[in-house]
């Protein structure tokens, strides 16, 4: 055989591919995928962290305004609007606003309520949200089992601290209070003029309340001994804002109220007040008689009904009776319905309050079709009783 032919045409042995090169590409692809996964996790984690320091605002009823941080004028709130740290939201008259935070926590604002989103401290394991209730009432709903979100809600004198439960907190002209409907709430009474130094701490368990009136606030700041914890009882029977949050009514479109007393407003409907015809004046007859002077001592405790009047006719199943203490200082206000003759003491009326509210509602059993009478009296701490004011309501339903 020709040697040259053999070298040229002999079968060539195929080289096996390098196993090292395949391993190198496999490792390279795995590293790239790992880096992409890490980038995605970091991005999602960053996004979730940002979400924890904001709230979503929803206007359930009525209107609301938002004053954004750094701005000087408020703007109408939009549904599903984001609320950031430093923003202030204020609900309008007969309105309801919901703020949703991280951890499924919600804060519901009653009508005429103003709240500041003060701070948000976001950590790896927990988040602390701080808000300030400038005035009005706020319902806190932390029913989620996730207790990684802590809420600190401030009022004029209180710092409330909670991680789970349902609570009602108010900051009003005449009083501040906190009620625990579910869970436990820690309340620190602080002195804002001394770097928020804690004067006293109370633990408000389920079914308990803590109330601080104006007089008690003065005593507290003077470091006097006070009883700040008590039983909640039925203080909020008829309060439609509370009932809405508890799920016992579907709407509070009328009567969210400002919560000056424990009872709420009436449901929807207009009150028809009869128009009084002018009374003709009797002709003046001059007579010469010796005047009899009778000195009547001025009353020391007075009650006046401001709405709806002492005699009205309505075409609905509920109405709110509102009034004020025009002289003296009342300790309690009692309403007696003629239907059963049983006196009812307003549980949310604190000593020294100047206004009161009572709801007559067919669903509560204190309003029936036809004529209804309600007798209202106030009692002072020394036992002095005011004059009785009677309101007649004719219900046509």
C-alpha positions as CSV (number, residue, x, y, z in Angstrom):
1,X,0.0,0.0,0.0
2,X,1.2,3.4,-0.9
3,X,2.2,5.1,2.3
4,X,1.3,8.5,1.0
5,X,-2.2,7.3,0.2
6,X,-2.6,5.8,3.7
7,X,-1.6,9.0,5.4
8,X,-4.0,11.0,3.3
9,X,-7.1,8.8,3.4
10,X,-6.8,6.8,6.6
11,X,-9.8,7.2,9.0
12,X,-9.3,10.1,11.4
13,X,-10.1,9.6,15.1
14,X,-12.8,12.0,16.4
15,X,-11.8,14.1,19.4
16,X,-14.2,13.8,22.4
17,X,-15.6,17.2,23.6
18,X,-14.0,18.6,26.7
19,X,-16.0,17.8,29.9
20,X,-14.4,20.8,31.6
21,X,-16.0,23.2,29.0
22,X,-19.5,21.9,29.7
23,X,-19.1,22.1,33.4
24,X,-17.8,25.7,33.1
25,X,-21.0,26.8,31.1
26,X,-23.2,25.0,33.6
27,X,-21.7,26.9,36.5
28,X,-21.8,30.2,34.6
29,X,-25.6,29.7,33.9
30,X,-26.3,28.8,37.5
31,X,-24.4,31.9,38.8
32,X,-26.3,34.2,36.5
33,X,-29.6,32.7,37.6
34,X,-28.7,33.0,41.2
35,X,-27.7,36.7,40.7
36,X,-31.0,37.3,38.9
37,X,-33.0,35.7,41.7
38,X,-31.1,37.7,44.4
39,X,-31.9,40.9,42.5
40,X,-35.6,40.0,42.3
41,X,-35.7,39.2,46.0
42,X,-34.0,42.5,46.8
43,X,-36.3,44.4,44.6
44,X,-39.4,42.8,46.1
45,X,-38.1,43.3,49.6
46,X,-37.4,47.0,48.9
47,X,-40.9,47.4,47.4
48,X,-42.5,45.7,50.5
49,X,-40.4,47.9,52.8
50,X,-41.6,51.0,51.1
51,X,-45.2,49.8,51.3
52,X,-44.9,49.5,55.1
53,X,-44.3,53.2,55.5
54,X,-47.4,54.4,53.7
55,X,-51.2,54.1,54.1
56,X,-54.1,53.8,51.6
57,X,-56.9,56.2,52.1
58,X,-60.5,55.3,51.3
59,X,-63.5,57.7,51.6
60,X,-66.3,55.4,52.7
61,X,-68.9,58.1,53.0
62,X,-69.0,61.9,52.6
63,X,-65.8,63.8,51.9
64,X,-62.2,64.2,53.2
65,X,-59.2,66.5,52.7
66,X,-55.5,65.7,52.8
67,X,-52.8,68.2,53.7
68,X,-49.6,66.8,52.2
69,X,-46.3,67.2,54.0
70,X,-44.7,70.5,53.0
71,X,-47.9,72.0,51.6
72,X,-49.9,74.9,53.1
73,X,-53.3,74.1,51.7
74,X,-55.4,70.9,51.8
75,X,-56.8,69.2,48.7
76,X,-59.8,66.9,48.4
77,X,-58.9,63.3,49.1
78,X,-59.2,60.8,46.3
79,X,-60.3,57.2,46.8
80,X,-57.4,54.8,47.1
81,X,-55.0,57.8,47.7
82,X,-51.6,57.1,49.2
83,X,-50.9,58.7,52.5
84,X,-47.3,59.2,53.4
85,X,-45.4,60.2,56.6
86,X,-46.1,63.8,57.4
87,X,-49.5,63.9,55.7
88,X,-52.7,65.0,57.6
89,X,-56.2,63.8,56.7
90,X,-59.4,65.4,57.9
91,X,-62.9,63.8,57.4
92,X,-65.8,66.0,56.6
93,X,-69.2,66.4,58.3
94,X,-71.2,63.1,58.2
95,X,-68.2,61.4,56.7
96,X,-66.2,58.2,57.2
97,X,-62.6,57.6,56.2
98,X,-60.5,54.4,56.3
99,X,-56.7,54.2,56.4
100,X,-55.1,50.8,55.7
101,X,-51.6,50.2,56.9
102,X,-49.2,47.3,56.7
103,X,-50.2,44.1,58.4
104,X,-53.9,44.6,57.5
105,X,-54.3,47.2,60.2
106,X,-57.0,49.8,59.6
107,X,-57.9,53.1,61.3
108,X,-61.5,54.4,60.7
109,X,-62.0,58.1,61.2
110,X,-65.4,59.4,62.5
111,X,-66.9,62.6,61.1
112,X,-65.0,65.9,61.8
113,X,-61.9,64.0,62.7
114,X,-58.3,65.1,62.0
115,X,-55.3,62.7,62.1
116,X,-51.6,63.1,61.3
117,X,-49.5,60.3,59.9
118,X,-46.5,61.1,62.1
119,X,-43.9,58.4,61.6
120,X,-43.2,54.9,60.4
121,X,-40.2,52.8,61.7
122,X,-39.8,49.8,59.4
123,X,-37.5,47.0,60.6
124,X,-36.8,43.5,59.4
125,X,-39.1,41.8,62.0
126,X,-41.5,44.6,63.0
127,X,-42.9,47.9,62.0
128,X,-44.0,50.8,64.3
129,X,-46.6,53.2,63.0
130,X,-47.1,56.5,64.9
131,X,-50.2,58.7,64.3
132,X,-51.6,61.7,66.2
133,X,-55.3,62.1,66.6
134,X,-55.5,65.9,66.6
135,X,-59.2,65.9,67.3
136,X,-62.3,63.7,66.8
137,X,-62.6,59.9,67.2
138,X,-60.7,57.0,65.6
139,X,-61.5,53.3,65.6
140,X,-58.5,51.0,65.4
141,X,-58.9,47.6,63.9
142,X,-55.9,45.2,64.3
143,X,-57.8,41.9,64.1
144,X,-55.1,40.2,62.0
145,X,-53.0,37.5,63.6
146,X,-49.9,39.3,62.3
147,X,-48.7,41.2,65.3
148,X,-45.5,42.5,63.7
149,X,-47.1,46.0,63.2
150,X,-47.3,48.1,66.4
151,X,-49.5,51.2,66.5
152,X,-48.8,54.2,68.7
153,X,-51.8,56.6,68.6
154,X,-51.4,59.9,70.4
155,X,-53.9,62.4,71.7
156,X,-53.4,65.6,73.8
157,X,-52.4,63.6,76.9
158,X,-52.5,59.9,75.9
159,X,-50.1,57.6,74.1
160,X,-51.9,54.4,73.2
161,X,-49.9,51.3,72.2
162,X,-51.3,48.2,70.6
163,X,-50.5,45.3,68.3
164,X,-53.8,43.4,68.1
165,X,-57.5,44.1,68.9
166,X,-60.2,46.7,68.3
167,X,-60.2,50.0,70.1
168,X,-62.0,53.4,70.1
169,X,-59.9,56.4,70.9
170,X,-61.2,60.0,71.2
171,X,-59.6,63.4,71.6
172,X,-62.3,66.0,72.2
173,X,-62.6,69.4,73.8
174,X,-64.3,68.1,77.0
175,X,-62.6,64.7,77.3
176,X,-60.2,62.1,76.0
177,X,-60.9,58.4,76.2
178,X,-60.0,54.9,75.1
179,X,-62.3,51.9,75.0
180,X,-61.1,48.3,74.4
181,X,-63.7,46.2,72.5
182,X,-61.3,43.4,71.8
183,X,-57.7,42.8,72.9
184,X,-55.5,44.8,75.3
185,X,-54.5,48.4,75.0
186,X,-51.6,50.1,76.9
187,X,-52.2,53.8,77.6
188,X,-49.5,56.1,78.9
189,X,-50.7,59.4,80.3
190,X,-47.9,61.9,79.5
191,X,-47.0,65.5,80.1
192,X,-46.4,67.0,76.7
193,X,-44.7,70.1,78.3
194,X,-42.0,67.9,79.8
195,X,-40.7,65.9,76.9
196,X,-43.7,63.5,77.1
197,X,-42.7,62.2,80.5
198,X,-45.1,59.4,81.6
199,X,-47.3,60.3,84.5
200,X,-49.3,57.1,84.8
201,X,-49.7,53.9,82.8
202,X,-53.0,51.9,82.6
203,X,-53.7,48.6,80.9
204,X,-57.1,48.7,79.2
205,X,-58.3,45.1,78.8
206,X,-61.3,44.0,76.8
207,X,-64.5,45.5,78.1
208,X,-62.6,48.3,80.0
209,X,-62.3,52.0,79.4
210,X,-60.1,54.9,80.5
211,X,-61.5,58.5,80.4
212,X,-59.8,61.8,81.2
213,X,-62.1,64.8,81.5
214,X,-60.9,68.4,81.5
215,X,-61.0,68.6,85.3
216,X,-59.2,65.3,85.6
217,X,-56.6,66.4,83.2
218,X,-55.7,69.4,85.4
219,X,-55.5,67.1,88.4
220,X,-53.4,64.6,86.4
221,X,-50.9,67.2,85.3
222,X,-50.7,68.3,89.0
223,X,-49.7,64.8,89.8
224,X,-52.8,64.1,91.9
225,X,-54.1,60.6,92.4
226,X,-56.9,59.6,90.0
227,X,-58.9,56.6,89.1
228,X,-58.5,56.3,85.4
229,X,-59.7,52.8,84.6
230,X,-63.3,51.5,84.7
231,X,-65.9,49.2,83.1
232,X,-67.1,50.0,79.6
233,X,-70.6,48.8,80.2
234,X,-73.2,49.9,77.6
235,X,-71.7,53.4,77.1
236,X,-72.1,53.2,73.3
237,X,-75.6,51.8,72.9
238,X,-77.0,53.7,69.9
239,X,-73.6,55.1,68.8
240,X,-73.8,54.4,65.0
241,X,-70.1,54.9,64.4
242,X,-69.3,52.2,66.9
243,X,-72.2,50.0,65.7
244,X,-70.9,50.3,62.1
245,X,-67.4,49.2,63.2
246,X,-68.9,46.3,65.1
247,X,-70.9,45.3,62.0
248,X,-74.4,45.8,63.5
249,X,-75.5,48.5,61.0
250,X,-74.8,48.8,57.3
251,X,-74.4,52.5,57.0
252,X,-73.7,55.6,59.0
253,X,-74.4,58.1,56.3
254,X,-76.2,60.3,58.8
255,X,-75.3,60.5,62.3
256,X,-71.6,59.7,62.6
257,X,-71.5,62.6,65.0
258,X,-68.6,63.9,67.1
259,X,-69.2,61.6,70.0
260,X,-69.7,64.3,72.6
261,X,-71.8,61.7,74.4
262,X,-71.9,58.0,74.2
263,X,-74.9,58.0,72.0
264,X,-74.8,58.5,68.2
265,X,-77.0,60.4,65.7
266,X,-80.1,59.1,64.1
267,X,-80.3,57.3,60.8
268,X,-81.2,58.9,57.5
269,X,-84.3,61.0,57.2
270,X,-85.5,64.6,57.6
271,X,-87.2,65.8,60.7
272,X,-90.3,67.7,60.1
273,X,-90.8,70.4,62.7
274,X,-94.3,72.0,62.8
275,X,-94.4,75.7,62.0
276,X,-95.8,77.7,64.8
277,X,-98.4,80.2,63.8
278,X,-97.7,83.7,65.1
279,X,-99.8,84.6,68.2
280,X,-101.6,87.9,68.1
281,X,-100.6,90.2,70.9
282,X,-103.3,91.1,73.4
283,X,-104.1,94.8,73.5
284,X,-102.3,96.6,76.3
285,X,-104.6,97.6,79.1
286,X,-103.2,100.0,81.6
287,X,-104.3,99.4,85.1
288,X,-103.3,101.1,88.3
289,X,-102.4,98.4,90.8
290,X,-99.8,97.9,93.5
291,X,-97.2,95.6,91.9
292,X,-96.5,92.4,93.7
293,X,-92.8,91.6,93.7
294,X,-91.9,87.9,93.9
295,X,-88.3,87.0,94.1
296,X,-87.6,83.6,92.5
297,X,-84.1,82.2,93.0
298,X,-82.2,81.6,89.8
299,X,-81.9,77.9,89.0
300,X,-78.5,76.3,89.7
301,X,-78.8,73.5,87.1
302,X,-80.5,74.0,83.8
303,X,-81.2,71.6,80.8
304,X,-82.2,72.7,77.3
305,X,-83.1,70.6,74.3
306,X,-81.4,72.0,71.1
307,X,-82.6,69.5,68.6
308,X,-85.2,68.5,67.3
309,X,-87.4,70.6,69.6
310,X,-89.9,69.8,72.2
311,X,-92.6,68.6,69.8
312,X,-92.0,67.1,66.4
313,X,-93.5,64.6,63.9
314,X,-91.2,62.3,61.9
315,X,-91.6,59.7,59.1
316,X,-88.7,57.5,60.1
317,X,-87.8,54.9,62.7
318,X,-85.2,56.8,64.6
319,X,-84.2,60.3,65.7
320,X,-81.5,61.9,67.9
321,X,-82.4,64.2,70.8
322,X,-79.6,66.6,71.6
323,X,-79.3,69.2,74.3
324,X,-77.0,71.2,76.5
325,X,-76.4,72.1,80.1
326,X,-77.0,75.9,80.1
327,X,-76.2,76.6,83.8
328,X,-74.5,74.7,86.5
329,X,-72.4,71.5,86.3
330,X,-74.1,68.2,85.7
331,X,-72.8,64.9,86.9
332,X,-75.4,62.7,85.1
333,X,-78.2,63.1,82.5
334,X,-81.2,60.8,82.7
335,X,-83.8,60.2,80.0
336,X,-87.2,58.5,80.8
337,X,-89.2,57.2,77.9
338,X,-92.9,57.2,78.5
339,X,-93.3,53.8,76.8
340,X,-91.8,51.9,79.7
341,X,-91.2,54.6,82.4
342,X,-87.7,53.3,83.0
343,X,-85.1,56.1,83.5
344,X,-81.9,55.6,81.4
345,X,-78.7,57.3,82.5
346,X,-76.4,58.3,79.6
347,X,-73.3,56.2,80.1
348,X,-71.0,58.3,77.9
349,X,-71.9,61.6,79.6
350,X,-69.0,62.5,81.8
351,X,-69.3,64.9,84.7
352,X,-68.8,68.5,83.5
353,X,-69.8,67.8,79.9
354,X,-71.9,70.6,78.4
355,X,-73.8,68.6,75.7
356,X,-75.6,65.3,75.5
357,X,-77.2,63.1,72.9
358,X,-79.9,60.4,73.1
359,X,-81.1,58.2,70.3
360,X,-84.8,57.1,70.1
361,X,-84.8,54.1,67.7
362,X,-87.5,51.6,67.0
363,X,-84.8,48.9,66.7
364,X,-83.6,49.7,70.3
365,X,-87.2,49.4,71.6
366,X,-87.4,53.1,72.8
367,X,-89.6,54.4,69.9
368,X,-92.9,53.2,68.7
369,X,-95.5,54.3,66.1
370,X,-97.6,57.1,67.5
371,X,-96.9,59.6,70.3
372,X,-93.7,59.1,72.4
373,X,-92.6,61.3,75.3
374,X,-89.1,61.6,76.7
375,X,-88.4,63.4,80.0
376,X,-84.9,64.7,80.5
377,X,-83.3,65.7,83.8
378,X,-79.7,66.5,84.9
379,X,-78.3,65.8,88.3
380,X,-75.3,67.6,89.9
381,X,-72.7,65.9,92.1
382,X,-74.4,67.4,95.2
383,X,-77.8,65.9,94.3
384,X,-79.3,69.0,92.8
385,X,-81.8,68.1,90.1
386,X,-82.5,70.3,87.1
387,X,-86.0,71.2,85.8
388,X,-87.5,68.4,83.7
389,X,-87.7,68.9,79.9
390,X,-90.2,66.8,78.0
391,X,-89.9,66.1,74.3
392,X,-92.9,64.7,72.4
393,X,-92.1,62.8,69.2
394,X,-95.0,61.5,67.0
395,X,-93.6,58.7,64.8
396,X,-95.5,58.0,61.6
397,X,-94.1,54.7,60.2
